[in-house]
Amino acid sequence: MNLRYRLLGGFIVGCGLAVCYGAVVLWPAGLLASPLTWSEAPRIAGALVAAVLGVGNVFAGLVVVMRPPVLQ
């Protein structure tokens, strides 16, 4: 049972890292070099939401991996 929870935690961390990578892909290239336009605002908002969700998944997965299992 302990190994299953560790594997589940690793899977959650992997999914969180994939979502964080998606946030990087959504972020507009060259944003800091050019002024912000309204057409880029939805991409920026989506990237920020994806980054927050990804980091939350990574932390949740690490809690599952690091927490000692509860005896039944």
WOPE-V123855 format. One record per run of one state. SS is the DSSP state (2 for helix, 1 for strand, 0 for the rest). FROM is the first residue (numbers start at 1). LEN is the number of residues. If there is no record, write none. Layout:
<<SS | FROM | LEN> <SS | FROM | LEN>>
This chain:
<<0 | 1 | 1> <2 | 2 | 25> <0 | 27 | 11> <2 | 38 | 29> <0 | 67 | 6>>
